[in-house]
Amino acid sequence: MNILSKRLKLTLDISPLLEDLWTGIPVFTRRLAKALLQNSAVDLEYSIQFVKIPSDQVKGALALGTGAFLRSEYQSHRGVGYESIDSAQPILFPSTKGQGGFLTREASTVHDLSTLFMPENHVEANIAHHLDHFNAELETNDVTFCISEATRAALVSALPSKASTTRLMYQYVDWPNNFPMLERNLAKLAIGRYAIVIGTIEPRKNLALLINALSHPELSDENLFFVVIGKKGWQVDEFLNGLSPNQKKRVIFSGYVTEFTKYRLIKGAEFLVFPSLYEGFGIPALEAMSLGKPVLASRTSSFPEVVGSAGVYFDPLSTSEFAAALKDINNPKKIAELAPKAVRQNAAFNPQRMAKPIIDWIAHV
C-alpha cells in the first residue's frame, strides 16, 4: 500500500490534555499530536473515553498550552452531542489506556517500568496498577509503543510474550517560537554560575547524590549553584529539612515553573545534572541539549541512548564517581567541546522520527 495515495485514519486519545498544567504525559501528548498533524499521510481524529472530540477544540488547547477550556467544554456536554469514534479505526493512547479490547486496533504507550523494577521508589498505588492491570492492558493491544530501547528491553524482560508486538517510538523537544525573543529582552538571571536539575523531587530522582557530593573535598568550595526545577514528590520533606546551611545555599529549589521559565533557566545554565536511578526516556536531557547544554548523566537505563556523546557519565550509586564527573564537566573547555555535540544529538530526535513508527503501524493491516 502506498501510504501517500490515501490518508491514513487514526484516532488519538487526548485525555491527558485535560490537565490545566502540562508536564510529563500531557506534554508528550501535545508533541505527539503535533508530530502527527505535521504528517500529510495521517488523517487525525481525537477522542476522550471513546467519544470524538472536535478538532478545533483540540487545536485550540494545543495553541494555548493548557487543557482548561478543553476540559470545561467536554464536561459541559457530559458526553451529549459528541459522536462515538469509529470502532474499526486504529486508536493510539499516549500512555496507559485502562480497560481495553473495545476497538479493533488499539495501541498504548509505555513510558516507564520502574514500578516493576524499582518498587521501593514508588507509592503503592502505582505499583498496584502495574501488577494488577498492566499485563491485561497490553494483552488487547495490536502494538505497544515504548519510548526508548531501554524501556522496550525492560518490558520484554518483564513480559517476554509481548516481544513481537513492541515498537520503538522516540519523542522530541519543541519550544514555542517566541521564547528566544522573550528571553533576549529580559535581564540576565542574577544567580551566578549554575547547573540545572529537572524532575519531581523523589527518591528515584536520586537528588541525595548531588547533595552528598557537595561535601566532597573536590566540590566543597566550588562556586557553582544548582537550580532544581520540580514539584515535591513522596518521602521528600524529611530529606529537605535535613540539608545543611551550605547545602541550602548552593541548591535552589524553584518548585513548579512555567515552560518559558524552564526554558530561560536551562538557557542560562552551564549544563544539566541528571542523577536519576532510572528513567524511561529522560526528556529533560533533550530539553537541555536542544539549547546546546551538555548533560551530566547516570550511566543507567535510557541515558546513554538519549544523551550519546553529549554527556559525561557516572555511577548513580557512587558519590565519589559523581563528584569526579561533576568536576570534569564543570570546565569551560569541556562545556565548549560538548555543546555542539548536544545540538547534534538533539537533532536526531524530531517529529518525523516520532510519527514514523505510528504510520508504519496503521499502514500495515
C-alpha positions in Angstrom: 0.0 0.0 0.0 1.3 3.5 -0.9 0.5 5.4 2.3 0.8 8.7 0.3 -2.1 7.7 -2.0 -4.7 7.7 0.7 -4.6 9.4 4.1 -4.4 7.0 7.0 -7.1 7.5 9.6 -6.0 7.4 13.3 -7.8 8.3 16.5 -5.6 9.8 19.2 -6.8 9.7 22.8 -6.2 13.2 24.2 -7.4 12.6 27.8 -4.0 13.8 29.2 -4.6 17.2 27.7 -7.5 17.9 30.1 -5.0 18.9 32.7 -4.5 22.6 33.5 -0.7 22.5 33.8 1.0 20.4 31.2 4.1 18.4 32.3 5.1 14.9 31.7 2.4 12.9 29.8 0.3 15.9 28.8 3.4 17.5 27.2 4.2 14.1 25.5 0.6 14.1 24.2 0.9 17.6 22.8 4.1 16.8 21.0 2.7 13.5 19.7 -0.4 15.3 18.3 1.8 18.0 16.6 4.1 15.3 15.1 1.1 13.6 13.6 -0.6 16.8 12.4 2.6 17.7 10.6 2.5 14.5 8.6 0.3 14.6 5.4 -0.2 10.9 5.4 -2.3 11.0 8.6 -6.0 11.9 8.9 -6.0 12.6 12.7 -9.1 12.5 14.9 -9.3 12.9 18.7 -11.2 11.2 21.5 -11.8 11.1 25.2 -13.4 8.0 26.7 -14.2 6.7 23.2 -16.2 9.8 22.1 -15.0 12.0 19.3 -13.7 15.5 20.3 -14.0 18.3 17.7 -10.7 19.1 16.0 -10.9 22.9 16.6 -11.2 22.4 20.4 -8.1 20.2 20.5 -6.1 22.5 18.3 -7.2 25.4 20.4 -5.8 23.7 23.5 -2.6 22.9 21.7 -2.2 26.6 20.8 -3.0 27.7 24.4 -0.8 25.1 26.1 -3.5 24.3 28.7 -6.5 21.9 28.8 -8.6 24.2 31.0 -11.0 25.3 28.2 -11.0 21.9 26.6 -12.0 20.2 29.9 -14.7 22.8 30.5 -16.2 22.3 27.1 -16.0 18.5 27.5 -17.5 18.4 31.0 -20.3 20.8 30.0 -21.5 18.3 27.4 -21.3 15.3 29.7 -21.0 13.2 26.5 -24.2 14.6 25.0 -23.8 15.8 21.4 -20.5 14.0 20.8 -20.2 11.2 18.2 -18.8 7.9 19.1 -15.5 7.1 17.5 -15.2 4.6 14.6 -14.5 1.2 16.3 -12.7 0.0 13.2 -10.3 2.9 13.2 -6.9 2.5 14.9 -6.7 4.3 18.2 -3.5 5.3 20.0 -3.2 6.1 23.7 -0.3 8.3 24.7 0.1 6.4 27.9 -1.9 3.6 29.6 -5.4 3.0 28.4 -7.1 1.4 31.4 -9.7 -1.0 30.1 -9.2 -2.2 26.5 -10.4 -4.6 23.9 -13.3 -2.4 22.8 -11.9 -1.5 19.4 -10.4 -3.5 16.6 -6.9 -2.0 16.6 -5.6 -0.5 19.9 -2.1 0.7 20.8 -0.8 2.3 24.1 2.5 3.7 25.1 4.8 2.5 27.8 7.0 5.3 29.3 8.5 3.8 32.4 8.7 0.4 34.1 10.5 1.5 37.3 7.4 0.5 39.3 8.2 -3.1 38.4 12.0 -3.0 38.7 12.4 -0.4 41.5 9.1 -0.7 43.6 10.9 0.7 46.6 10.9 4.1 44.9 7.1 4.3 44.2 3.9 4.6 46.1 1.8 1.5 46.5 -1.0 2.7 44.1 1.4 2.9 41.2 2.8 -0.5 41.9 -0.7 -2.0 42.2 -1.7 -0.6 38.8 1.2 -2.3 37.0 0.9 -5.5 38.9 -2.9 -5.8 38.6 -3.7 -4.2 35.2 -0.6 -3.8 33.1 -0.4 -7.2 31.5 -4.2 -7.3 30.8 -4.0 -3.9 29.2 -1.2 -4.9 26.9 -3.0 -8.2 26.0 -5.6 -6.3 24.0 -3.0 -4.1 22.1 -2.4 -4.5 18.5 1.1 -3.0 19.2 2.7 -1.4 22.3 4.9 1.6 21.7 8.0 2.1 24.0 9.7 5.4 24.3 13.2 4.0 24.4 15.1 0.8 23.7 15.8 0.7 27.4 12.1 0.7 28.1 11.4 -1.9 25.5 14.1 -4.2 26.8 12.6 -3.8 30.3 9.1 -4.6 29.1 10.3 -7.7 27.2 12.2 -8.8 30.3 9.1 -8.5 32.4 6.7 -9.8 29.8 8.6 -11.9 27.2 5.3 -12.8 25.4 4.9 -9.2 24.3 8.3 -9.0 22.4 6.7 -9.4 19.0 4.2 -6.6 19.4 6.5 -3.9 20.9 7.6 -0.9 18.8 10.0 1.9 19.5 8.7 5.5 19.4 11.2 8.2 20.3 9.9 11.7 21.3 11.3 15.1 20.7 11.5 18.6 22.2 10.0 21.8 20.8 9.8 25.3 22.2 7.3 28.0 21.2 8.7 30.2 18.5 8.5 33.4 20.6 10.6 32.0 23.5 14.0 33.2 22.1 12.8 36.7 21.6 11.2 36.9 25.0 14.4 35.6 26.6 16.6 38.1 24.8 14.5 41.0 26.1 14.9 40.1 29.7 17.8 40.9 32.1 20.3 38.1 32.8 19.3 35.9 35.8 21.1 37.0 38.9 22.1 33.5 40.1 25.8 33.3 39.2 27.1 30.2 37.6 24.7 27.3 38.0 23.7 23.9 36.7 20.1 22.8 36.3 18.3 19.8 37.7 14.8 18.9 36.4 12.4 16.4 37.8 10.0 15.7 40.7 11.9 15.6 43.9 11.5 12.0 44.9 13.8 9.0 45.8 14.1 7.7 42.2 15.5 11.0 41.0 18.5 10.5 43.3 18.9 14.1 44.3 20.6 12.9 47.5 23.7 12.0 45.4 24.1 15.6 44.4 23.5 16.9 47.9 26.1 14.5 49.4 28.6 15.3 46.7 28.7 19.0 47.8 30.5 17.9 50.9 33.2 16.1 48.8 36.6 17.8 49.1 36.8 18.4 45.4 33.5 20.3 45.4 33.0 21.8 48.8 34.4 25.2 47.8 33.1 25.2 44.2 31.5 28.4 43.1 28.7 26.6 41.3 25.0 26.7 42.3 22.3 24.1 41.4 18.8 25.1 40.5 16.3 22.3 41.0 13.1 22.5 38.9 10.3 20.2 40.1 7.4 19.6 42.4 7.8 17.8 45.7 7.2 14.1 45.4 6.8 11.5 48.2 9.3 11.0 51.1 10.9 14.3 50.4 10.1 16.7 53.4 12.5 14.9 55.8 15.2 15.0 53.1 14.8 18.7 52.5 14.7 19.5 56.2 18.0 17.7 56.8 20.0 19.9 54.4 22.9 21.8 56.0 23.1 25.7 55.7 25.8 25.3 53.0 23.7 22.9 51.0 20.7 25.1 51.2 22.8 28.0 50.0 24.1 26.1 46.9 20.9 24.3 46.0 18.0 26.4 44.9 14.5 24.8 44.7 12.2 26.6 42.3 9.2 24.3 42.6 7.0 24.1 39.5 7.7 26.7 36.8 6.1 27.6 33.5 7.6 26.2 30.3 9.1 29.7 29.5 10.8 29.9 32.9 12.1 26.4 32.4 13.4 27.4 29.0 15.1 30.5 30.5 16.7 28.6 33.3 18.1 26.0 31.0 19.3 28.6 28.6 21.3 30.3 31.4 22.7 27.1 32.9 26.2 25.6 32.3 24.9 22.1 32.0 22.1 19.7 33.1 22.6 17.3 36.0 20.5 14.1 35.7 21.4 11.8 38.7 18.2 9.6 38.4 18.5 5.9 39.2 16.1 5.1 36.4 14.4 6.9 33.5 12.2 5.6 30.8 13.5 8.3 28.4 14.7 11.4 30.2 13.1 14.3 28.3 15.0 17.0 30.3 18.2 15.7 28.7 16.7 16.5 25.3 15.4 19.9 26.5 18.9 20.8 27.7 20.6 19.5 24.5 18.2 21.4 22.3 19.7 24.6 23.9 23.2 23.4 23.5 23.7 22.3 27.1 25.7 19.1 27.8 24.4 16.6 30.3 25.9 15.0 33.4 24.0 11.8 33.5 23.7 8.5 35.3 25.2 5.5 33.4 21.9 3.6 33.5 18.6 2.9 31.8 18.0 5.2 28.8 20.6 7.9 29.4 23.4 6.6 27.1 20.8 6.0 24.4 19.4 9.5 24.6 22.4 11.6 25.5 25.0 9.8 23.4 28.4 11.6 23.2 26.9 14.8 24.5 27.4 13.9 28.1 29.6 12.9 31.0 28.5 9.7 32.8 28.8 8.4 36.3 27.6 5.5 38.5 24.4 6.8 40.2 25.3 4.9 43.4 28.8 6.3 43.8 29.3 9.8 45.4 33.0 9.9 44.5 32.4 9.0 40.9 29.7 11.6 40.6 31.9 14.2 42.2 34.7 13.4 39.7 32.3 13.6 36.8 30.9 16.9 38.0 34.4 18.3 38.3 35.1 17.1 34.7 32.1 18.7 33.1 32.3 21.9 35.1 35.2 23.1 33.0 34.7 25.8 30.2 36.8 23.7 27.8 34.7 20.6 28.4 31.5 22.5 28.1 32.6 24.1 24.8 33.6 20.6 23.5 30.3 19.1 24.4 27.9 21.9 23.4 27.9 21.2 19.6 27.5 17.5 20.2 24.5 18.3 22.3 22.8 20.2 19.5 23.6 17.4 17.0 22.3 14.7 19.4 19.0 16.6 19.9 18.5 17.0 16.2 18.3 13.2 15.8 15.0 13.3 17.8 12.4 15.1 15.7 8.7 15.0 14.9 9.2 12.9 11.7 11.0 10.2 13.7 8.3 10.2 16.3 5.5 9.8 13.7 7.1 7.2 11.5 6.5 4.0 13.6 2.9 5.0 14.1 2.4 5.5 10.4 4.1 2.2 9.8 1.7 0.5 12.2 -1.6 1.9 10.9 -0.5 1.5 7.2 0.1 -2.3 7.6 -3.1 -4.1 8.5 
